[in-house]
Amino acid sequence: MHTEQVDAYLRRLGIEAGGPPVAPTVEVLRELHLRHLRTVPFENLSIHLGEEIVLEEKRLLDKVVGARRGGFCYELNGAFGALLGALGFDVSLLAARVHTGEGRLGIPYDHLALRVRTADGGEWLADVGFGAHSHYPVAFGERGEQEDPGGTFRIVEVGPDLDVVVNGRPQYRLELRPRELGDFVAGAWWHSTSPASHFVQSLVCSRVTEEGGRITLSGRTFKVTGADGAREERELGTDEEVLGVYWERFGIELDRVPTVRSPLRSAQSHRNG
């Protein structure tokens, strides 16, 4: 990333030029992590708008910064990792497999997370692309409980890998070998095309609020969850209402409402193609 791209990304996160220097410290990492969750939505709209998902740094920056959109894990953590690297952090991309229940794990390269080293030598698990997760980076080497507004986190050793556990439930299993962005292309393709992928089966757009809660638009259902866990939801009737919420609450400007295609019909069309 060149200087202009870094400045544009920081402006996307609400940090204007001329402020204090952005250094690779723990404090800066924590602030950037939280700002990202509040500003850049976790969303899978491209899948349902017929937009191509390309895991290349320029394309990710064009989407997240230029088009002021969000994305899912590969896009959000891919872009955030590029920003952190440009700011002087030591960043490694890590592959993970999501726990799907009953001891089962998702596909290889199911998820992308970041291992970030700060100037003082500390190592942190940063993840702005898992949806509802930690608001702040989690200490990578700590094995006890770590309290966060998003829950109680713990990193558990499982053979050569690590399980990230939230409120007592394993979320995903991390491999420690550093990866390249291109390694995740097959995983992104599967999640954006397979009828078995929950991203193909449903629509989601979500972000953390300034108060520490969360807002989510799932199809036409708009949910507001407070920091205390209280939830309100309402159904949106017209396309204008849906497009208005995307713009007013998530900063996403669309010219049409994304619609979930039938996974079964999509698979049949693919086989007949």
Order of alpha helices (4+ residues) and beta strands (2+ residues): alpha-alpha-beta-alpha-alpha-alpha-beta-beta-beta-beta-beta-beta-beta-beta-beta-alpha-alpha-beta-beta-beta-beta-alpha-alpha
